[in-house]
Amino acid sequence: MTLEISGLCSGYGRKQILKNVSIAKVSGGEFVGLIGPNASGKSTLFKSIAGAVTPTDGAITLDGRDLRRASRGQRSKVVAYMPQSYGCNAVLTVFECVLLALKQMTGWRVKQDDLQRVSSVLHALGLSHLSDRGISKLSGGQAQMVSVAQTLVREPRLVLLDEPTSALDLHHQLSILSTIRSFMRNKNMIVIAALHDLNLAAQFCDRLVLIREGEVLADGRPEQVLELKEIDETYRVMTNLEKTSRDTLYVDARLSA
Amino acid sequence: MKPARFVIRLNSFWGTYLAGLLSFDVEYRRESFFLTSQQVFCFRVCNSERSVMSFSPDKFGNTDEVGATTETYEKFTTHVGYHRQLRRRYLTLLGVSLLLCASFVFDVSNGPGNFPLSVVFETLLNPQAHGIKLEVIIWDYRLPIAITAVLVGAILALAGAQMQTVLNNPLAEPFTLGVSSAASFGAALAIVVGWSIVPNLGPLLVTFNAFVFALMTCVFILVATRIKGVGTETMILFGIAIFFAFNAALAMMQYMASEDELARIVFWMMGSLSRASWEKISLGAILLSLALPYSFYRTWQLTALRMGDDTAISLGIDVARLRVEMLIVISLLAATAVAFVGTVGFVGLVGPHIARLIVGEDQRFFIPLSALVGALTLSLTSIISKMITPGIIYPIGIITALIGVPVFISLILSTRKERLS
């Protein structure tokens, strides 16, 4: 399974956000981190791939098929996009919320198999104890985990996560990302996640794509990308890439004078 | 209930005894294990909902140790919780349906005539059984009113439920969106000026004008949702603006009206079931029998819509199209109901709210229960409107709000906390 994006231009109305974005071949089981400052076009890129925004130019090829030509239904079967906004005031339980995400792809009737899929995803993400809780009663972090569950339960081929860890505590950041990673490796999916924490990105991603003002500045292995001076320029900070005693990368950042 | 990792021992006498007594047979995904009495009890509780498992100890009183991981435990407890919830919801639907049947029968059998129940039933089965007078009272008067109450209640509540879902606002209903006041204005226009969009309608003039104006308002709201940058929150504001505009126009009509016309306008606005007729009933029934299956067809998408537009879009739903389709259905429903009975506020609001408090917003249950509660509310109102002063039937529009509001408020206060415990 492969994903390739070439010359993608996209935006809202006359405002162009993405300018000629190209991402070279991503293969199945690869965890791609999308990094870049706020308002750099990360969400727009996700929405363009997921079909929520129509690109003006370029191609998104998944397994040799142009996603832009696929119908809404076909696309939603292979691509799952977790939006940045989560949580709502609906009177639904966590179980129902995850079930409804799954039911968009399968028939009207709820089958035993559907319930099992929901249960196992809830279990994998450590949400089983919340399954009967109302979605509106959850904390921000819990609601975000439910949103991740809604994405994973559909077992798509391409998962787009828009800041999946923004509301989570340290334990849950690590546990969610490692759950996602083992889940995707098992199912040979592609995951692209927008992450603000460069250390998390370094720890979990196989590849990082740096994006600024709608353009791709760098694309490569974490140790290569994080060392570039573009990181400092993009984030307007001074960074130092270090290797910890456990052989993980650590980005030491401070404000530039 | 989340045990860390439990190893189940079956060595206590009572545990084995209880297990044997209940003859459990734990078999789940080809994994067998035994449970302590406490866990047997806990599984028994879960199991009573649906036999996802059963368990029988092969050797009475012997110690068997099988590790059951949290995983297996959670895998079924999560379903079981859901199954329990589903069963409760099916029972609720059944219960409310039965209540509605009872209320309908009571509504038909009650009235100024004070006929015994047996006479009413015999006339229902055989119209000529007790003479022409009873036939007219039951078949031309009581039955149409009772059916209209059920039908209009269901239509109003269904329209309210869909409006609340589609516009993502718990205050949306035909009344708050100005549909009712537009219909009132249409009716007043017909009464005072005698003007109608379609000429020569005779006695149907008022109803038809009310329908056209109600529909126009709905279409206006529909068109407004298509304007770029107009969010669903703005729709309610539009509705309120429409409400005030038509109320002002209506006041103008009332000012211009003669005394007789004024009385007719006021009576129309109060909302009354006495305008019931078999033609209206068949029209309403056809509409409802088209709208309900359509809503059911869209249930999963509508449920997803409650998660917010972003999530719904990310799940592959064409949100804009769904919204337009639903608003067309809602427009027809609301306009028809309002044209038939006049201004009956509150039912469109209370039906969905009570349904939401009881079954949540899984639309497979929310839609039918909203309609049922709406029907029940109006049916009960019809009964009460006859019973306050014997011989006089009060306009239902007055009764719904007067009696409904305290019930509604107490319900909100009592169930708010534990509605999703």
Interface residues (C-beta under 8 A of the other chain):
Chain A: A50 G51 A52 R72 G73 R75 S76 K77 A80 Y81 M82 P83 Q84 S85 Y86 C88 A90 V91 L92 T93 F95 E96 C97 L99 L100 A101 K103 Q104 M105 W108 L115 Q116 V118 S119 S120 L122 H123 S128 H129 S131 D132 R133 G134 I135 K137 S147 Q150
Chain B: M1 K2 E71 E74 K75 F76 T77 T78 H79 G81 Y82 Q85 Y297 T299 W300 Q301 T303 A304 R306 M307 G308 D310 T311 I313 S314 L315 G316 I317 D318 R356 G360 E361 D362 R419 L420
